[in-house]
Amino acid sequence: MGLFVKGVRKMKKLIFLISLLLIAYSSYGAIVPVENDSFETATNPPLDSSFDSWYEEGTPSGITSSTTQKHSGGRSCRFTNPTTSYSARGVKSFQINVTGGEIYKVGVWGYLKDENALAYDPNISWLWVSIEWFNSEGNPSTPSQNPSSGTAFSSFAIWTEFSTSNITAPSDAVYATVYIRCKETSNANNDIFVDAVFLEDSQQPTQPGDVVINEIAWMGTTTSATDEWIELYNTTDEEINLTGWTLNATDGMPEINLIGIIVANGYFLLERPDDDTLPTIPADQIYTGALGNEGENLELRDTSSTLIDSVDHFPEGWGAGDNETKQTMERIDSSWKNSIEVGGTPRQQNGSVTTIITITNWREIY
C-alpha cells in the first residue's frame, strides 16, 4: 500500500509539472506544424532533391539531402555552390494553414561550410527565409511576402538560427508557404545547409484588462450629436492585433467587428458615422450604430470570445459625460469622470486629473 501511495503521489507531481509546462508553452505562442521540417524524407536521398512536402527552386543538382551536417534528425537540405542569385538555390514548402490577423515568426537553422580555407569571409554568404500569404481563392494576399531580403552569415561551421521578426498575417490569409533561399555575393562556392524549419504563432494570449475601453463620446460633439466616438487603450508593452475582436452593446447596437492593430501603450480610435467626426484626428476604424443616451452595457471580447473589458449601465445611465456641455466619459483608473476639456481627449492621456498647485512665493496682502 505504501508503494502504491508513493507511486500515486509521484504521478500527481508529474501531471502537475506537465500542466505547468503546457501553460508556459501556451503563453509563448504555439508551433505551427511544417511538414518534413527537417528534410528527413525525400524520393531518393541524397541523389534526388525531391524532398517530401517541399518544392525545389533553382538548379536541382545544387539542392540535395545531406547526412554529414544536420541540426536535428538524420538529414538536412544542402545547397551546393550557391550563385549570386537567390533564384538558383532554394526550396518552398507545401501549403501551411494559417489564421489571418495572427502574428507569426518563421525561421530555419543554417550552417555554412568553408570550402576555401578561410579565403573568403562568411558574410559573403546569405540566407533568406520568408513567408508568402494566400487567400481562400489561392491568390497572394497583400503584402504577399515577408521579409523582402535575407541575412548574411557571421561565422563558419556553426549552426545559426535565421528567423524573422514578428509578422502579422494579412486579414484574408488562410494558408502560407515558407521559402528558404541562399546566395553568395562572391563566387566562393561555400555550401550552405539548412535544417529544422519552424513557423510559430507568436500571438500572445490576451488577458482581461490588456485593452480597455478608455473614453466614450456617447453624447456626440459640439458639431453634431451623431458624431460619436470610442477610444480603446492598450495597457501592455506589446502591440495587439484586434482583428476578429468584437465591441458590442448587449442590446445589439452597436455591434463592431474590430480590424487592425493597436500599438503598445497606444490608442485605437473608433468614429461614427465617418472620419469627419474628429476632423483633425484620423480614425482607426469607422463603425455604425448609435450609442443610446440612456446608457449601454458594452463588452470588448477577443477572438476566443474572452471578455477583456466592459462598461456597465449605471442606474442613472452612463457613468459620466455630459450631453449638454459635450464633455466625454473618461476612464480614470477603475472609475469614470467627465473630461475636463469639452470634446474630451481623443488619442491623448485622459485629462480628468487633479492639478496640484505648489505655492513657492507667499506674500501677505492687507
Sequence and secondary structure as in RCSB ss.txt:
>XXXX:A:sequence
MGLFVKGVRKMKKLIFLISLLLIAYSSYGAIVPVENDSFETATNPPLDSSFDSWYEEGTPSGITSSTTQKHSGGR
SCRFTNPTTSYSARGVKSFQINVTGGEIYKVGVWGYLKDENALAYDPNISWLWVSIEWFNSEGNPSTPSQNPSSG
TAFSSFAIWTEFSTSNITAPSDAVYATVYIRCKETSNANNDIFVDAVFLEDSQQPTQPGDVVINEIAWMGTTTSA
TDEWIELYNTTDEEINLTGWTLNATDGMPEINLIGIIVANGYFLLERPDDDTLPTIPADQIYTGALGNEGENLEL
RDTSSTLIDSVDHFPEGWGAGDNETKQTMERIDSSWKNSIEVGGTPRQQNGSVTTIITITNWREIY
>XXXX:A:secstr
 HHHHHHHHHHHHHHHHHHHHHHHHHHT EEE  TTTT   BSSTTT   BTTEEEEE GGGEEEESSS SSSS 
EEEE S  SSGGGEEEEE  EE  TT EEEEEEEEEE  SSTT S GGGEEEEEEEEEE TTS EEEEEEE SS 
EE   SSS EEEE   EE  TT  EEEEEEEEEESS     EEEEEEEEEE      TTSEEEEEEETT  SS T
T  EEEEEE SSS EE TT EEEETTS SEEE  SEE TT EEEEESSSTTSSTTS  SEE      TT   EEE
E TT  EEEEE  BTTBSSS BTTTTEEEEEETTEEEEEEEET  TTS            S     
